[in-house]
């Protein structure tokens, strides 16, 4: 009987912890986006940073969603992968990212 009570207590504790703990959420802010775009332009952004940005959603700040969509289109055409120089995009892609960065910086979000 004691084994049953201990097992039940452990089981209920685990269920309680799982209900209490929230799943982690990654929400990129305007400042995070500006930092990422600056890193892309100087060749310091990792492929992982770029991929996470492209796969994220901006439901919390809908004004940034069109910029993510535009960057996804740039990624499809201008993505080179991690080169020796560190740049993920071609020169044309970097010029487009520079334009997006200017627009994001002027955005009031």
Residue, then its C-alpha position, 0 to 999 in steps of 0.5 A: x500500500x505504501x508503494x502505491x501512495x508514493x507512486x501516486x504522489x510522484x505521479x501527481x507531482x510530475x503532472x503538477x509540474x508539467x501543468x505549471x511550467x510553460x513552454x518557452x516562447x521566442x519573441x523577437x522585438x524590434x531591437x532584436x531584429x535591428x541587431x540581427x540585420x546589423x549582424x547580417x550586414x557585417x557578416x557576424x550573423x550565424x545561419x541558425x540566427x537567420x533561420x530562427x528569424x525566418x521561421x518565427x512569427x511576429x504575432x506580438x508585433x504585426x508591423x514587423x511581419x512584412x519585413x520577415x516576409x521580405x527577408x524570406x523572399x531575399x533568402x530564397x534568391x540571395x542566400x549563399x550559406x556561411x561563406x569565408x567572409x561570414x556573409x550569408x547573402x550575396x551583395x544584392x541580398x545585403x543591399x536589400x537587407x540594408x534597405x530593410x534595416x533603414x525601414x525597421x529603424x524608422x518604424x514606430x513599434 
